[in-house]
Amino acid sequence: MKDSRIAIIGGGNLGRAIAEGLISSKFTTPQQITVTRRNTEALRGLAEQGVTVTSDNAAAIQNSNVIIVALKPYNVKEVLEGLKAHFDASKHIVISVVTGIFLKDLAAIVNNGVPIFRAMPNTAIAIQESVTCLCHQGGNGEQVNYVTELFNQLGISIAIDEKLMDAATVLGACGIAYALRFIRAATQGGIEIGFDAKTANLIAAQTVKGAAELLLTLGRHPEEEIDKVTTPKGCTIVGLNEMEHRGFSSSLIKGIGASYDKIVK
């Protein structure tokens, strides 16, 4: 399946990010990708790289083997219902990156025995730094390996039970916004203590990147690394304790819980 043609149905922010990440990682060539959108002018940047852009979803499916569904949740059924005759179980696999649409829902729409995968990446996929959670129905070993390899080119992928997919959406996809809000707040604090905005943002962003790499590279627990910089009577522990008194950890946990409740209700 390595040289499969890929159709991305829905060229919004996530659909474009997937295309850009696949091209940047050299997993596939621009000429092997088709991206659909009603307003193809919004895909001009991809077209200039050699990607086929079109508003014809049926043609995109017929000319591809791997179909990535990146539509909005509210129009998945309407769009795919009109395309079900074009799916072929002997030719296609479907990968949905749509929040809240279950494998059984997709199977009921496509209804042709087509192998179906759910993937939950985040927008860092465009720079090959996503975490993508995966589950599937009907995929064989080769297809599972292909989808896993595809998303591993764009960061890391983790196989999970589908019952955890909503939780993965909150922690991994919404989590980008949470992390960025922390960086923004740290930048504001940096400005308050003397840095200009650009320098404060650079220091805050690189510090978060370094902290994450410590955990990912060394396999450490966050508290283990925190202990290394919290010296007795030092400025780090004073700052951490003040943040905790103000509800830093509890507000983050509650925010994650609120996002999850919004999805599952």
Number of C-alpha atoms within 10 A of each C-alpha: 11 9 10 14 20 25 28 29 27 21 27 18 11 21 23 23 19 26 24 22 25 23 21 17 17 11 17 19 18 22 14 17 24 27 28 26 20 13 12 15 12 14 19 14 12 22 18 11 13 15 21 19 25 20 16 13 22 17 15 24 24 15 14 19 22 21 22 25 21 24 23 13 12 11 10 20 18 10 14 20 15 13 16 14 12 16 22 18 15 11 12 21 23 23 24 24 24 21 19 14 17 18 19 12 13 22 17 13 18 24 16 15 16 20 23 24 23 25 29 25 26 25 22 18 25 23 17 21 18 24 24 26 26 25 22 23 17 14 17 11 8 10 18 19 12 15 20 20 15 19 27 20 20 26 20 18 21 15 13 15 10 18 10 11 21 21 19 23 23 24 18 20 21 17 15 15 14 17 13 13 12 15 21 16 14 18 23 17 16 18 16 12 10 9 15 13 14 10 13 21 21 12 16 20 19 12 13 16 11 12 14 13 12 15 14 11 8 9 9 11 11 12 8 10 13 14 11 8 12 15 12 9 8 10 11 15 16 13 12 14 12 12 12 12 11 11 12 13 12 12 12 13 11 11 14 17 14 12 16 18 13 10 13 9 5
